[in-house]
Amino acid sequence: MEDGYSPFLFFIFVSLQTPLKEVGDYLARGTLAESDLKGGDLVSQKEELEVLKFEFRLPLKDFKDIINALSVINTPELIFHITVEGIHLRMMDPSHVMMVDFRMKAIDFDEFLCLREGYCIINASELRNVLKLGSGDYVTVKQMSPNYVEVSFEGKRLKKRFRVAILTDRSIEVPPEISIDFNQFARVTVTTESFTEAIKNAAAADFEDENAVTLMISPLAFRVRGERTDIWWDKEDLVVPSEGFGAEKYSIECLENIIKSAPLATYMEVAVGEQNPARFTFELNNGGVITWFLAPRIDA
């Protein structure tokens, strides 16, 4: 059996291109039980847009950085779930190896209004392109019609306004939530700066050999270990040490994508459990939470 990922972590069906390692009854099933996943919603824009009305305002740099961090998941659409409580977006990469969950509460925006709740599907590349054209301190996103949202920028000398199409002819299933209790895993809190340095160093040393490193958590240390790499934090170097043990191997390439969220936060929590996905939680400095889930590598 070739090296691969554990597909049971994020998707109900096992990919025919991804080998499955049997490790007891949990993995030997070949599928994830309904109790392990909370089913995703089937989003139909034709139904949602009749009732959805929203507007929000926040610093332009913050919104750009958030969208750019989430864009490492290469999906053509962004599915925003907008409620009176705030905004929620969840995406899974096409290979079902990584999933990201972004949430921002209404109180974290400079201005937030949601008259009616619903989903809004926007072309991801179109939104990124419009944000590149933005200038000034703030951006406002407002649904103006069932067919588009208005993205406006407030500069010192220029005011700009662009329309981004809402994809009204799509029915897309939102990825299911992972219902695994990560509180039972080994968890540690480190600075995002130190974790970024560790992953970049590991990538430079081990990328050509195996493209994976083992994350090892114990009450005394946190290690990033590869074929030619051993980088660690002693207990006194950690922001919050772990109370348990956990170790698993993960893709360096995926970890490099995940640390693109690091500039948005000062600290991050890493949770690792054997034969389970790792969870990386970034509580953003200016409001909001980005949580990444990464499937482990499976050796032959």
C-alpha positions as a printed Julia matrix, in Angstrom:
300×3 Matrix{Float64}:
   0.0    0.0     0.0
   1.35   3.44   -0.91
   1.61   6.38    1.47
  -1.5    8.51    1.58
  -4.0   10.24    3.8
  -6.79   8.99    6.03
  -9.93   9.91    4.11
 -12.39   8.93    6.82
 -11.61  12.13    8.63
 -13.57  14.57    6.51
 -15.76  12.74    4.04
 -18.42  10.09    4.37
 -17.27   8.14    1.34
 -13.76   6.74    0.9
 -11.91   8.1    -2.14
 -10.86   5.33   -4.53
  -7.55   7.13   -5.03
  -6.75   7.34   -1.32
  -5.53   4.19    0.47
  -7.14   3.31    3.79
  -5.15   1.8     6.64
  -7.2   -0.44    8.92
  -6.6    0.45   12.55
  -9.31  -1.28   14.5
 -13.04  -1.09   13.93
 -13.06   2.7    13.59
 -11.04   2.77   10.39
 -11.89  -0.71    9.16
 -15.45   0.44    8.5
 -14.22   2.33    5.44
 -16.8    5.06    6.08
 -17.41   7.54    8.85
 -20.43   6.82   11.02
 -23.21   9.39   11.11
 -22.33  10.02   14.77
 -18.88  11.28   13.73
 -20.07  13.88   11.22
 -22.76  16.51   11.41
 -24.38  16.56    8.0
 -23.72  19.49    5.68
 -26.46  21.7     4.33
 -27.49  21.63    0.68
 -27.47  25.28   -0.36
 -29.68  26.47   -3.19
 -29.23  30.12   -4.09
 -32.59  30.38   -5.83
 -34.31  29.73   -2.52
 -31.94  31.66   -0.25
 -31.78  34.92   -2.16
 -35.47  35.59   -1.83
 -34.96  36.17    1.91
 -31.27  37.03    2.42
 -30.46  40.67    3.27
 -27.16  41.72    4.83
 -24.46  44.38    5.12
 -21.15  44.44    6.99
 -18.14  46.76    7.32
 -14.62  46.05    8.58
 -11.01  47.14    7.98
  -9.94  46.39    4.4
  -6.63  44.84    5.41
  -8.36  42.43    7.79
 -10.82  41.25    5.15
  -8.07  40.87    2.53
  -5.9   38.85    4.9
  -8.78  36.58    5.89
  -9.83  35.85    2.3
  -6.21  35.27    1.26
  -5.64  32.86    4.16
  -8.78  30.89    3.3
  -7.89  30.84   -0.4
  -5.31  28.09    0.06
  -8.39  25.87   -0.16
  -8.69  25.9    -3.93
 -12.46  25.96   -4.37
 -14.25  28.07   -7.0
 -16.96  29.31   -4.64
 -17.16  30.9    -1.22
 -20.31  29.91    0.66
 -21.06  32.52    3.31
 -23.63  31.6     5.95
 -24.89  34.92    7.28
 -27.01  35.15   10.41
 -27.81  37.74   13.05
 -24.92  36.28   15.07
 -22.3   36.85   12.36
 -20.65  35.12    9.39
 -19.62  31.5     9.01
 -17.73  29.9     6.13
 -16.56  26.28    5.88
 -14.61  24.76    2.97
 -12.9   21.46    2.18
 -10.14  20.99   -0.4
 -10.91  18.75   -3.42
  -8.72  15.93   -2.11
 -10.58  15.94    1.24
  -7.29  16.27    3.15
  -7.84  19.76    4.61
 -10.9   21.58    5.86
 -11.15  25.13    7.16
 -13.83  26.71    9.32
 -14.04  30.52    9.67
 -16.38  32.3    12.06
 -16.7   35.98   12.89
 -19.25  37.33   15.33
 -21.41  40.33   14.56
 -19.82  42.29   17.42
 -16.36  41.91   15.8
 -17.38  43.95   12.75
 -17.31  47.74   12.69
 -20.86  47.56   11.36
 -23.06  44.51   10.88
 -26.64  44.14    9.75
 -28.55  41.0     8.92
 -32.24  41.48    8.27
 -32.8   37.91    7.16
 -30.53  34.9     7.47
 -29.28  32.65    4.7
 -26.43  31.53    2.45
 -24.64  33.6    -0.19
 -22.47  31.87   -2.83
 -19.83  34.13   -4.4
 -17.18  33.42   -7.02
 -13.93  33.21   -5.03
 -11.54  34.53   -7.68
 -13.86  37.42   -8.53
 -13.96  38.55   -4.9
 -10.16  38.28   -4.57
  -9.67  40.34   -7.72
 -12.0   43.07   -6.47
 -10.2   43.2    -3.11
  -6.9   43.75   -4.95
  -8.43  46.9    -6.45
  -9.48  48.21   -3.06
  -7.85  51.15   -1.32
  -8.49  53.05    1.87
  -9.09  51.85    5.4
 -12.44  50.08    5.22
 -14.5   47.79    3.0
 -18.27  47.42    3.04
 -20.03  44.38    1.59
 -23.76  44.69    1.0
 -26.32  42.6    -0.83
 -28.02  44.98   -3.27
 -30.09  42.51   -5.28
 -30.6   38.76   -5.69
 -27.88  38.81   -8.37
 -24.92  40.59   -6.81
 -23.29  42.05   -3.73
 -21.79  45.52   -3.69
 -18.2   45.84   -2.44
 -17.23  49.45   -1.69
 -14.01  51.03   -0.45
 -13.51  54.28    1.45
 -10.23  55.94    0.5
  -8.96  59.43    1.36
  -9.19  60.67   -2.23
 -11.28  58.01   -3.96
 -14.45  56.13   -3.21
 -14.78  52.86   -5.14
 -17.71  50.54   -5.67
 -17.75  47.17   -7.45
 -20.36  44.51   -8.04
 -19.54  40.86   -7.39
 -21.94  38.36   -8.88
 -23.91  36.02   -6.66
 -24.03  32.55   -8.18
 -27.77  32.12   -8.43
 -27.78  28.88  -10.42
 -25.85  26.74   -7.98
 -26.82  24.14   -5.42
 -23.75  23.3    -3.37
 -23.4   21.1    -0.32
 -21.59  22.72    2.59
 -18.95  20.33    4.04
 -20.14  18.59    7.21
 -18.85  19.6    10.61
 -16.37  17.34   12.36
 -17.93  16.18   15.6
 -14.75  14.63   17.04
 -14.09  15.79   20.61
 -10.66  17.38   20.3
 -10.63  18.13   24.02
  -9.61  14.52   24.56
  -6.48  14.97   22.42
  -3.09  16.42   23.38
  -3.31  20.2    22.98
  -0.67  22.89   23.19
  -0.63  26.67   22.61
   2.37  28.33   20.93
   3.09  31.63   19.24
   2.2   31.69   15.56
   5.62  33.18   14.83
   7.49  30.23   16.34
   5.25  27.62   14.68
   5.69  29.32   11.31
   9.47  29.27   11.71
   9.41  25.57   12.69
   7.32  24.51    9.67
   9.39  26.59    7.23
  12.6   25.11    8.62
  11.22  21.58    8.41
  10.07  22.17    4.84
  13.52  23.4     3.81
  15.23  20.36    5.36
  12.82  17.5     4.62
  10.65  18.5     1.68
  12.56  16.51   -0.94
  12.73  13.37    1.19
   9.25  12.53    2.41
   7.12  15.69    2.4
   5.83  14.99    5.9
   6.71  15.62    9.53
   5.49  14.19   12.82
   3.88  16.52   15.33
   4.61  15.22   18.83
   2.97  16.69   21.94
   3.77  15.77   25.53
   3.53  17.52   28.92
   7.24  18.37   28.65
   7.64  19.47   25.03
   6.16  20.01   21.57
   8.21  18.67   18.63
   8.19  18.91   14.85
  10.22  15.92   13.71
  11.16  14.84   10.19
  13.69  12.59    8.54
  16.43  15.2     8.97
  14.73  17.61   11.34
  14.02  17.81   15.06
  12.62  21.14   16.25
  11.03  21.51   19.65
   9.66  23.8    22.33
  10.51  22.95   25.93
   7.7   23.26   28.45
   8.84  26.72   29.53
   8.8   27.88   25.88
   5.1   27.04   25.48
   2.3   29.53   26.05
   0.07  26.74   27.39
   1.69  23.3    27.89
  -0.15  20.07   27.19
  -1.56  17.74   29.81
  -1.52  14.71   27.49
   0.4   12.86   24.8
  -0.18  12.72   21.06
   1.86  12.09   17.9
   0.95  11.79   14.21
   2.49  12.48   10.78
   1.17  15.28    8.56
   1.96  16.77    5.15
   4.49  19.6     5.17
   2.85  21.15    2.1
  -0.5   21.32    3.9
   1.14  22.72    7.04
   2.76  25.43    4.91
  -0.69  26.38    3.66
  -2.13  26.42    7.17
   0.54  28.8     8.52
  -0.62  31.41    6.0
  -3.26  32.16    8.66
  -0.5   32.9    11.19
  -0.11  36.66   10.48
  -3.71  37.16   11.59
  -3.1   35.87   15.13
  -0.46  36.03   17.85
  -1.16  32.59   19.29
  -2.48  29.28   18.0
  -3.59  26.01   19.54
  -2.5   22.67   18.07
  -4.44  19.5    18.93
  -3.09  16.09   17.92
  -4.52  12.6    18.42
  -3.2    9.36   16.97
  -4.91   8.25   13.74
  -7.05  11.37   13.79
  -7.0   14.78   12.14
  -4.98  17.53   13.72
  -6.74  20.76   14.59
  -5.09  24.18   14.33
  -7.01  27.08   15.9
  -6.17  30.72   15.23
  -8.06  33.28   17.33
  -7.63  36.37   15.18
  -6.27  39.51   16.82
  -9.04  41.7    15.39
 -11.91  39.27   15.86
 -12.9   35.95   14.36
 -11.56  32.4    14.5
  -9.95  30.31   11.74
  -9.81  26.58   12.48
  -7.98  24.13   10.22
  -8.39  20.34   10.21
  -5.69  18.21    8.58
  -5.82  14.48    7.87
  -2.74  12.45    8.89
  -0.43  10.68    6.47
  -0.68   6.88    6.33
   2.57   4.95    5.83
   2.78   1.7     3.89
